[in-house]
């Protein structure tokens, strides 16, 4: 998947620290870990309710 867009978010330092630790435990960078979470949630939601256009 080509990386085309940037999403900037602000989080508290402690939240970032905890997220980075989880990402490292999963063998991922923080950015990749967040992307993985988003993709998983999209897959989960698409199974629950089909996209209506």
C-alpha positions as a Python dict, from the first residue, in 0.01 Angstrom:
ca = {
    (1, 'X'): (0, 0, 0),
    (2, 'X'): (147, 336, -100),
    (3, 'X'): (175, 582, 183),
    (4, 'X'): (21, 899, 48),
    (5, 'X'): (-125, 1100, 334),
    (6, 'X'): (-11, 1212, 678),
    (7, 'X'): (-238, 1230, 982),
    (8, 'X'): (-111, 1443, 1269),
    (9, 'X'): (-258, 1386, 1614),
    (10, 'X'): (-168, 1517, 1956),
    (11, 'X'): (-154, 1280, 2250),
    (12, 'X'): (-28, 1307, 2604),
    (13, 'X'): (334, 1202, 2651),
    (14, 'X'): (240, 909, 2875),
    (15, 'X'): (-10, 773, 2621),
    (16, 'X'): (255, 790, 2347),
    (17, 'X'): (506, 615, 2573),
    (18, 'X'): (261, 334, 2648),
    (19, 'X'): (161, 299, 2281),
    (20, 'X'): (526, 289, 2170),
    (21, 'X'): (594, 12, 2422),
    (22, 'X'): (301, -193, 2288),
    (23, 'X'): (419, -135, 1931),
    (24, 'X'): (772, -249, 2016),
    (25, 'X'): (634, -559, 2190),
    (26, 'X'): (446, -634, 1867),
    (27, 'X'): (764, -585, 1659),
    (28, 'X'): (629, -272, 1491),
    (29, 'X'): (708, 96, 1474),
    (30, 'X'): (454, 319, 1645),
    (31, 'X'): (329, 444, 1309),
    (32, 'X'): (292, 92, 1171),
    (33, 'X'): (122, -26, 1490),
    (34, 'X'): (-138, 254, 1469),
    (35, 'X'): (-197, 180, 1101),
    (36, 'X'): (-246, -189, 1187),
    (37, 'X'): (-505, -97, 1454),
    (38, 'X'): (-696, 122, 1208),
    (39, 'X'): (-696, -150, 941),
    (40, 'X'): (-815, -411, 1190),
    (41, 'X'): (-1100, -188, 1306),
    (42, 'X'): (-1208, -117, 948),
    (43, 'X'): (-1215, -492, 875),
    (44, 'X'): (-1412, -559, 1193),
    (45, 'X'): (-1667, -287, 1118),
    (46, 'X'): (-1713, -400, 758),
    (47, 'X'): (-1807, -748, 884),
    (48, 'X'): (-2058, -603, 1131),
    (49, 'X'): (-2232, -365, 893),
    (50, 'X'): (-2166, -352, 518),
    (51, 'X'): (-2066, -16, 374),
    (52, 'X'): (-2369, 167, 237),
    (53, 'X'): (-2303, 405, -50),
}
